[in-house]
Amino acid sequence: MIRTKIVATMGPACSEVASLIQLFEAGVGVCRVNFSHGTLDSALVTLRNIREAVAASKTQIAVLGDLCGPKIRLGKVADVGGGGMPIKVGEMLTIVGEPIVGADGRVSSTYPGLIDDVKIGDRVLIEDGLIRFVCTEKTTDQIICNCTSGGILKSSKGINLPNSGVSLPSITERDWECVDWAVQNHLDYLALSFVRKAQDLIDLRQYLRDKVSDIHLIAKIEKAEAIVEIDAIIEASDGLMVARGDLGVEMDVARVPIIQKDLIRRCQAAGKPVIVATQMLQSMIEASTPTRAEVSDVANAIIDGTDAVMLSGETSVGKFPIGSVLTMAHVAEVTEDYLDSRFEADVPPPPHVRTTLPSGAIARGALQIVRELAPKLVVVWTTTGATARVFSKHRFPVPIIGLSSDPRVLRRMAMLYGVIAHEMPACLEMIDLIRNVDALVIQRKFAAPADRIVIVAGWSPAMPGTMNGMMIHTVGQPWIPMPNAQVLRQLIKAERE
């Protein structure tokens, strides 16, 4: 079983229950519902199918709602060839303020303020920069742009304005509707698009608190402004998504790999999950096999330390959604085997994870035990998921079984590298926890009798904040609790006498 988590974007190619079950069996751990496409009614149908498939497959799957953010898109464009309106280098495109059906070199956008924000000389990039323009003329109600890289303009394709100061709010009215829907339907994560500063996340979290919701927030990094305030953004979020599509359009594309590595490293230090996204297996939207460069891209993201890798069009609208997941899972498996062999040979230093939680110190101790004693797996009881998250960032070469009695915590753990979430009732006594762990790992074939495992738990796992103990346990062997301090003193005294 791979430890890297796979995020699959939902869409017509994979939204049926049978297809979803196949995706889960192939290795998907997180389902992404993209609010940029479709209606909330269609999203509800997809969500119901996801939950039906989860119940049938008896697995833990997180649902990530991806907010649109202030994304500027083309309006509706007539299909006059190739699915849209072809435009060639040197041809002129007029973008008007009022909504129209694009044709004959004229289109509109979803952002009424575009005409005001774009200045003469500014670049206008469409569909992740594949089609490029420069603004050459401007009036009060339209701009005229010269095409410098042609293509086919299609309805709802994204528009980037890397030279223009955009006055859109970070969270739009449409986003607030989607947030309310996410709260009502108990989603596990919300990804906020085009984050520019930490306050964007703080405002959204306060809104969720007012709604009595504990949905976790993923900050999508795709703006240059976010890089400037990245540490504060990481602090305010529950994780990051390196959204390389818009990031590579908004910034020098040659910097994107460096930014990706830096963001993964910063999330490692902060003890928070990170997703690498966009065009990971892009060619598999149409082809049954990936390019060598795409395979290298996925492998390098895993080597760098990402928690999850994401598929977008490959699963939502691609011809080979299951094949794309199987390919990504295979690359992850081979890469993880390499990392495990390097772990044994090189003995790298423990990862630096900044945390004041006792679990940080315990994770470093457990990692040393794994290096020296080679146990089969590590079992962690977690009430909130925080301990499993910290352990995940230490990149254990063995699986981490994350136990909890809270269904929300179990689903959120589906995002964490190396963590296999499993439900277990809270135990008041350590001896009961060990007995239940033995039964679980044997039944699920995670380990066999006589295998050595590491169990991490406090004396009362039912109470949050007591995760401060660790033991080396042999599966199937009875555990005899140590006497308390008073009894121990009496035994020592009696022995001396």
C-alpha positions as CSV (number, residue, x, y, z in Angstrom):
1,M,0.0,0.0,0.0
2,I,1.5,3.4,-1.0
3,R,2.0,6.1,1.6
4,T,1.7,9.1,-0.8
5,K,-1.9,10.2,-0.9
6,I,-3.6,10.7,-4.3
7,V,-6.2,13.5,-4.8
8,A,-8.6,12.9,-7.6
9,T,-10.7,15.7,-9.1
10,M,-14.4,14.7,-9.6
11,G,-16.1,15.1,-13.0
12,P,-18.2,13.4,-15.6
13,A,-15.4,10.8,-16.2
14,C,-15.5,9.4,-12.7
15,S,-18.5,10.6,-10.8
16,E,-20.6,7.4,-10.9
17,V,-20.5,5.1,-7.9
18,A,-18.9,2.1,-9.7
19,S,-16.1,4.4,-11.1
20,L,-15.5,5.9,-7.7
21,I,-15.1,2.5,-6.1
22,Q,-12.5,1.7,-8.7
23,L,-10.7,4.9,-8.0
24,F,-10.6,4.1,-4.3
25,E,-9.3,0.6,-5.0
26,A,-6.6,2.1,-7.3
27,G,-5.3,4.4,-4.6
28,V,-7.3,7.6,-4.3
29,G,-7.6,9.0,-0.8
30,V,-9.1,12.4,-1.4
31,C,-11.9,13.5,-3.7
32,R,-11.7,17.1,-4.9
33,V,-15.0,18.8,-5.7
34,N,-14.2,21.8,-7.9
35,F,-16.8,24.5,-7.4
36,S,-15.5,26.3,-10.5
37,H,-17.4,23.9,-12.7
38,G,-21.1,22.8,-12.4
39,T,-23.7,23.9,-9.9
40,L,-24.2,23.1,-6.2
41,D,-27.0,20.7,-7.1
42,S,-24.6,18.7,-9.4
43,A,-22.0,18.9,-6.6
44,L,-24.5,17.4,-4.2
45,V,-25.1,14.5,-6.6
46,T,-21.4,13.9,-6.8
47,L,-21.0,14.0,-3.0
48,R,-23.8,11.5,-2.5
49,N,-22.1,9.2,-4.9
50,I,-18.8,9.6,-3.2
51,R,-20.3,8.7,0.2
52,E,-22.2,5.7,-1.3
53,A,-18.9,4.5,-2.8
54,V,-17.1,5.0,0.5
55,A,-19.7,3.0,2.3
56,A,-19.4,0.2,-0.2
57,S,-15.6,0.1,-0.2
58,K,-15.3,0.5,3.6
59,T,-12.5,3.0,3.4
60,Q,-11.7,6.4,4.7
61,I,-11.9,9.1,2.0
62,A,-11.6,12.9,2.6
63,V,-13.7,15.3,0.5
64,L,-11.9,18.6,-0.5
65,G,-14.1,21.4,-1.7
66,D,-12.1,23.8,-4.0
67,L,-13.4,27.3,-3.9
68,C,-13.3,29.3,-7.1
69,G,-11.7,32.4,-5.5
70,P,-11.4,35.6,-7.6
71,K,-10.8,33.5,-10.8
72,I,-11.4,35.5,-13.9
73,R,-12.8,33.5,-16.8
74,L,-14.0,34.0,-20.4
75,G,-17.7,34.3,-20.8
76,K,-19.6,31.9,-23.1
77,V,-17.9,31.5,-26.5
78,A,-19.6,30.1,-29.6
79,D,-18.2,26.9,-31.1
80,V,-17.1,27.9,-34.6
81,G,-14.3,25.4,-34.9
82,G,-12.4,23.1,-32.6
83,G,-14.8,23.6,-29.7
84,G,-14.5,27.4,-29.6
85,M,-13.3,30.4,-31.5
86,P,-9.8,30.0,-33.1
87,I,-7.5,32.9,-33.0
88,K,-4.0,33.3,-34.6
89,V,-0.9,35.2,-33.8
90,G,-1.3,38.9,-34.9
91,E,-5.1,38.8,-34.9
92,M,-6.9,41.3,-32.6
93,L,-9.3,40.3,-29.8
94,T,-11.8,42.7,-28.3
95,I,-12.9,42.0,-24.7
96,V,-16.1,43.9,-23.8
97,G,-17.6,44.7,-20.4
98,E,-21.1,43.4,-20.9
99,P,-21.8,39.6,-21.2
100,I,-22.0,38.4,-24.8
101,V,-21.6,35.1,-26.6
102,G,-18.1,35.3,-28.0
103,A,-17.8,35.3,-31.8
104,D,-16.1,37.2,-34.6
105,G,-13.1,38.3,-32.5
106,R,-15.2,39.6,-29.6
107,V,-15.6,38.0,-26.1
108,S,-16.6,38.9,-22.6
109,S,-15.3,37.9,-19.2
110,T,-16.9,37.0,-15.9
111,Y,-15.1,39.9,-14.2
112,P,-16.9,43.3,-14.9
113,G,-13.8,45.2,-13.6
114,L,-11.4,43.7,-16.1
115,I,-11.8,46.7,-18.5
116,D,-10.9,49.1,-15.6
117,D,-8.0,47.0,-14.3
118,V,-6.1,46.3,-17.5
119,K,-3.8,49.0,-18.8
120,I,-2.3,49.4,-22.3
121,G,0.8,47.2,-22.4
122,D,-0.5,44.7,-19.9
123,R,-0.5,41.0,-20.8
124,V,-3.8,39.1,-20.9
125,L,-3.2,35.3,-20.6
126,I,-5.9,32.7,-21.2
127,E,-6.0,28.9,-20.4
128,D,-3.0,28.9,-18.1
129,G,-1.0,31.1,-20.5
130,L,-1.4,28.9,-23.6
131,I,-3.1,31.7,-25.4
132,R,-1.4,35.1,-24.9
133,F,-2.3,38.7,-25.7
134,V,-1.1,42.2,-25.1
135,C,-3.5,45.1,-24.6
136,T,-3.0,47.7,-27.3
137,E,-6.1,49.9,-27.0
138,K,-8.6,50.7,-24.4
139,T,-11.9,52.6,-24.1
140,T,-14.4,52.9,-21.2
141,D,-16.2,49.7,-22.2
142,Q,-13.7,47.5,-24.0
143,I,-10.0,46.6,-24.5
144,I,-8.4,45.5,-27.7
145,C,-5.6,43.0,-27.5
146,N,-3.0,41.7,-30.0
147,C,-2.6,37.9,-30.0
148,T,1.1,36.8,-29.4
149,S,0.4,33.1,-29.0
150,G,-2.7,31.6,-30.7
151,G,-5.1,28.8,-29.9
152,I,-8.8,28.2,-29.5
153,L,-10.8,30.4,-27.1
154,K,-13.3,28.3,-25.2
155,S,-16.1,29.1,-22.8
156,S,-15.1,29.6,-19.1
157,K,-11.3,29.2,-19.7
158,G,-9.3,31.1,-17.1
159,I,-7.9,34.6,-17.6
160,N,-4.7,35.7,-15.8
161,L,-3.6,39.3,-15.6
162,P,0.0,39.2,-14.3
163,N,0.7,42.9,-14.9
164,S,-2.6,44.3,-13.6
165,G,-3.7,45.2,-10.1
166,V,-6.9,43.2,-9.7
167,S,-9.5,44.7,-7.3
168,L,-11.5,41.5,-6.8
169,P,-12.0,40.3,-3.2
170,S,-10.2,37.1,-2.1
171,I,-13.5,35.4,-1.2
172,T,-16.3,36.2,-3.7
173,E,-20.1,36.0,-3.2
174,R,-20.1,32.7,-5.1
175,D,-17.4,31.4,-2.6
176,W,-19.5,32.2,0.4
177,E,-22.4,30.2,-1.1
178,C,-20.1,27.3,-1.6
179,V,-18.7,27.6,2.0
180,D,-22.3,27.5,3.3
181,W,-22.9,24.4,1.2
182,A,-19.7,22.8,2.4
183,V,-20.7,23.4,6.0
184,Q,-24.2,22.0,5.5
185,N,-22.8,18.9,3.8
186,H,-19.9,18.3,6.3
187,L,-16.9,18.5,3.9
188,D,-13.5,17.7,5.4
189,Y,-11.4,20.4,3.7
190,L,-11.9,23.6,1.8
191,A,-9.2,24.9,-0.5
192,L,-9.1,28.7,-0.8
193,S,-7.9,29.9,-4.3
194,F,-5.7,32.8,-5.0
195,V,-4.7,33.4,-1.4
196,R,-2.8,36.7,-1.1
197,K,-2.3,37.1,2.6
198,A,-2.9,35.3,5.9
199,Q,-5.9,37.4,6.6
200,D,-7.8,35.8,3.8
201,L,-7.7,32.5,5.7
202,I,-8.3,34.1,9.1
203,D,-11.5,35.6,7.8
204,L,-12.7,32.4,6.3
205,R,-11.9,30.4,9.5
206,Q,-13.8,32.9,11.6
207,Y,-16.8,32.5,9.4
208,L,-16.6,28.8,9.8
209,R,-16.3,29.1,13.6
210,D,-19.4,31.3,13.6
211,K,-21.1,28.4,11.7
212,V,-19.8,25.9,14.3
213,S,-17.8,24.1,11.6
214,D,-14.2,22.7,12.0
215,I,-13.6,22.2,8.3
216,H,-9.8,22.4,7.7
217,L,-8.4,25.0,5.3
218,I,-6.0,24.4,2.5
219,A,-4.3,27.6,1.1
220,K,-3.8,27.4,-2.7
221,I,-0.5,29.1,-3.6
222,E,-0.8,30.6,-7.1
223,K,-0.1,34.3,-6.6
224,A,3.2,36.2,-6.2
225,E,1.7,38.1,-3.2
226,A,1.3,34.8,-1.4
227,I,5.0,34.0,-1.6
228,V,5.9,37.2,0.2
229,E,3.7,36.3,3.2
230,I,4.1,32.5,3.0
231,D,5.1,31.8,6.6
232,A,2.1,33.7,7.9
233,I,-0.2,31.9,5.4
234,I,1.2,28.5,6.5
235,E,0.6,29.4,10.1
236,A,-3.0,30.5,9.3
237,S,-3.8,27.4,7.3
238,D,-4.1,23.6,7.9
239,G,-2.0,22.9,4.8
240,L,-1.0,24.1,1.3
241,M,-1.7,23.3,-2.3
242,V,1.1,24.2,-4.7
243,A,-1.2,25.2,-7.6
244,R,1.4,25.3,-10.3
245,G,-1.0,26.2,-13.2
246,D,-1.8,29.7,-12.2
247,L,1.5,30.1,-10.3
248,G,3.4,29.4,-13.5
249,V,1.4,32.0,-15.3
250,E,1.5,34.7,-12.6
251,M,5.3,34.3,-12.1
252,D,8.4,33.3,-14.1
253,V,7.7,29.6,-14.9
254,A,11.4,28.8,-14.3
255,R,10.9,29.7,-10.6
256,V,8.0,27.3,-10.1
257,P,10.1,24.1,-9.4
258,I,12.1,26.1,-6.8
259,I,9.0,27.5,-5.2
260,Q,7.5,24.0,-5.1
261,K,10.5,22.6,-3.2
262,D,10.6,25.5,-0.8
263,L,6.9,25.3,0.0
264,I,7.3,21.5,0.7
265,R,10.2,22.2,3.0
266,R,8.3,24.9,4.9
267,C,5.3,22.6,5.3
268,Q,7.6,19.9,6.6
269,A,9.0,22.3,9.2
270,A,5.5,23.5,10.1
271,G,4.2,19.9,10.4
272,K,1.4,20.6,7.9
273,P,0.4,18.6,4.8
274,V,1.1,19.9,1.3
275,I,-0.4,18.9,-2.1
276,V,1.4,19.3,-5.4
277,A,-1.1,19.9,-8.1
278,T,-1.6,20.7,-11.8
279,Q,-0.6,18.9,-15.0
280,M,1.1,16.0,-13.1
281,L,-0.1,13.5,-15.7
282,Q,-1.6,15.9,-18.2
283,S,-1.0,13.8,-21.3
284,M,-3.2,11.1,-19.8
285,I,-6.3,13.2,-20.4
286,E,-6.0,11.9,-24.0
287,A,-3.3,9.2,-23.9
288,S,-3.2,5.9,-22.1
289,T,0.4,6.3,-21.0
290,P,2.2,9.3,-19.4
291,T,5.3,11.1,-20.7
292,R,8.7,10.4,-19.1
293,A,8.8,14.0,-17.9
294,E,5.4,13.6,-16.1
295,V,6.6,10.4,-14.3
296,S,9.7,12.2,-13.2
297,D,7.6,15.2,-12.0
298,V,5.5,12.9,-9.8
299,A,8.5,11.0,-8.4
300,N,10.5,14.2,-7.7
301,A,7.5,15.7,-5.8
302,I,7.4,12.6,-3.6
303,I,11.2,12.6,-3.1
304,D,10.9,16.3,-2.0
305,G,8.4,15.3,0.7
306,T,4.9,16.1,-0.6
307,D,2.1,14.5,1.3
308,A,-0.2,14.2,-1.7
309,V,-0.2,14.5,-5.5
310,M,-3.2,15.7,-7.4
311,L,-5.0,14.7,-10.6
312,S,-7.2,17.3,-12.3
313,G,-8.5,16.9,-15.8
314,E,-6.9,13.4,-15.8
315,T,-9.8,12.0,-13.6
316,S,-12.5,14.7,-14.1
317,V,-12.8,14.7,-17.9
318,G,-9.9,12.4,-19.1
319,K,-10.3,9.2,-21.2
320,F,-8.4,7.1,-18.7
321,P,-9.3,8.2,-15.1
322,I,-8.6,4.8,-13.5
323,G,-5.4,4.3,-15.6
324,S,-4.2,7.7,-14.4
325,V,-4.6,6.8,-10.8
326,L,-3.0,3.4,-11.3
327,T,-0.1,5.1,-13.0
328,M,0.4,7.6,-10.2
329,A,0.1,4.9,-7.6
330,H,2.8,2.8,-9.4
331,V,5.1,5.8,-9.6
332,A,4.6,6.4,-5.9
333,E,5.2,2.8,-5.0
334,V,8.5,2.6,-6.9
335,T,9.6,6.0,-5.5
336,E,8.8,5.0,-1.9
337,D,10.7,1.7,-2.3
338,Y,13.7,3.8,-3.3
339,L,13.3,6.1,-0.4
340,D,13.0,3.1,2.0
341,S,16.3,1.7,0.7
342,R,18.0,5.0,1.0
343,F,16.6,5.3,4.6
344,E,18.3,2.1,5.6
345,A,21.5,2.9,3.8
346,D,22.1,6.6,4.5
347,V,20.3,7.0,7.9
348,P,19.2,10.6,7.2
349,P,18.8,12.9,10.2
350,P,15.3,13.2,11.7
351,P,13.2,15.8,9.8
352,H,13.0,19.2,11.6
353,V,9.4,19.7,12.5
354,R,8.6,22.8,14.6
355,T,6.0,21.9,17.2
356,T,5.4,22.5,20.9
357,L,3.3,19.3,21.1
358,P,4.8,16.4,23.0
359,S,4.1,14.3,20.0
360,G,7.0,15.9,18.2
361,A,9.5,14.6,20.6
362,I,7.8,11.2,20.7
363,A,7.8,11.0,16.9
364,R,11.6,11.6,16.8
365,G,12.0,8.9,19.4
366,A,9.7,6.5,17.5
367,L,11.7,7.2,14.4
368,Q,14.9,6.2,16.1
369,I,13.3,3.0,17.4
370,V,12.1,2.2,13.8
371,R,15.6,2.6,12.5
372,E,17.2,0.3,15.1
373,L,14.5,-2.3,15.7
374,A,12.7,-2.4,12.3
375,P,9.1,-2.9,13.7
376,K,6.4,-3.8,11.3
377,L,4.4,-0.6,11.8
378,V,3.6,2.3,14.1
379,V,0.1,2.6,15.7
380,V,-1.0,6.1,16.9
381,W,-4.2,6.9,18.8
382,T,-5.2,10.4,18.0
383,T,-8.3,12.4,19.2
384,T,-7.9,15.4,16.9
385,G,-5.5,14.0,14.2
386,A,-2.7,16.4,15.3
387,T,-0.4,13.6,16.6
388,A,-0.9,11.6,13.3
389,R,-0.1,14.7,11.4
390,V,3.2,15.3,13.2
391,F,4.2,11.6,12.9
392,S,3.3,11.8,9.2
393,K,5.8,14.6,8.6
394,H,8.7,12.5,10.0
395,R,8.4,10.2,7.0
396,F,8.5,6.8,8.7
397,P,9.6,3.9,6.3
398,V,6.7,1.8,7.8
399,P,3.0,2.4,7.8
400,I,1.4,4.6,10.5
401,I,-2.0,3.3,11.6
402,G,-4.0,6.3,12.8
403,L,-6.7,5.3,15.2
404,S,-9.6,7.5,16.3
405,S,-13.3,7.3,17.3
406,D,-14.2,10.5,15.4
407,P,-15.3,10.0,11.8
408,R,-14.2,13.6,10.9
409,V,-10.7,13.0,12.2
410,L,-10.5,9.7,10.3
411,R,-11.5,11.3,7.0
412,R,-9.0,14.1,7.5
413,M,-6.2,11.7,8.1
414,A,-6.7,10.4,4.5
415,M,-4.7,13.5,3.4
416,L,-1.6,12.5,5.6
417,Y,1.4,10.8,4.1
418,G,1.9,7.3,5.4
419,V,-1.2,7.3,7.6
420,I,-3.8,4.6,7.3
421,A,-6.9,5.8,9.2
422,H,-9.0,3.2,11.1
423,E,-11.9,3.6,13.4
424,M,-11.6,2.3,17.0
425,P,-13.6,3.1,20.1
426,A,-11.8,5.1,22.8
427,C,-10.3,2.9,25.5
428,L,-9.9,4.0,29.2
429,E,-7.2,1.6,30.0
430,M,-3.9,0.9,28.1
431,I,-4.4,-2.8,28.3
432,D,-7.7,-2.5,26.4
433,L,-6.1,-0.4,23.7
434,I,-3.3,-3.0,23.2
435,R,-5.8,-5.8,23.0
436,N,-7.9,-3.9,20.4
437,V,-4.8,-3.0,18.4
438,D,-3.7,-6.6,18.3
439,A,-7.1,-7.7,17.0
440,L,-7.1,-5.0,14.4
441,V,-3.6,-5.4,12.9
442,I,-4.1,-9.2,12.8
443,Q,-7.6,-9.0,11.2
444,R,-6.5,-6.4,8.6
445,K,-3.2,-8.3,8.0
446,F,-1.1,-5.2,8.9
447,A,1.0,-7.4,11.1
448,A,1.1,-11.1,12.3
449,P,1.4,-12.6,15.8
450,A,5.0,-12.2,17.0
451,D,5.6,-9.1,14.9
452,R,7.0,-6.2,16.7
453,I,5.1,-2.9,16.5
454,V,5.3,0.5,18.2
455,I,2.2,1.9,20.0
456,V,1.8,5.5,20.8
457,A,-0.9,6.6,23.3
458,G,-1.4,8.3,26.7
459,W,-2.7,6.6,29.7
460,S,-6.2,7.8,28.8
461,P,-6.7,8.0,25.0
462,A,-10.3,9.1,25.6
463,M,-9.0,12.5,26.9
464,P,-7.4,14.9,24.4
465,G,-3.9,16.1,25.2
466,T,-2.7,12.9,27.0
467,M,-0.8,11.5,24.0
468,N,2.5,11.2,25.9
469,G,3.5,7.6,26.0
470,M,5.1,5.1,23.7
471,M,5.7,1.4,23.9
472,I,7.3,-1.4,21.9
473,H,4.9,-4.3,21.7
474,T,5.0,-7.8,20.3
475,V,1.7,-8.6,18.6
476,G,-0.2,-11.3,20.5
477,Q,1.8,-11.1,23.7
478,P,-0.1,-10.1,26.8
479,W,0.7,-6.7,28.3
480,I,1.3,-6.5,32.1
481,P,0.8,-3.0,33.4
482,M,3.6,-1.6,35.6
483,P,2.6,-1.0,39.3
484,N,2.0,2.5,40.3
485,A,4.7,4.4,42.2
486,Q,3.5,3.7,45.7
487,V,3.3,-0.1,45.1
488,L,6.7,0.0,43.4
489,R,8.3,1.7,46.4
490,Q,6.8,-0.9,48.7
491,L,8.1,-3.7,46.5
492,I,11.6,-2.2,46.5
493,K,11.5,-1.7,50.3
494,A,10.3,-5.3,50.9
495,E,13.1,-6.6,48.6
496,R,15.7,-4.7,50.6
497,E,14.4,-5.9,53.9
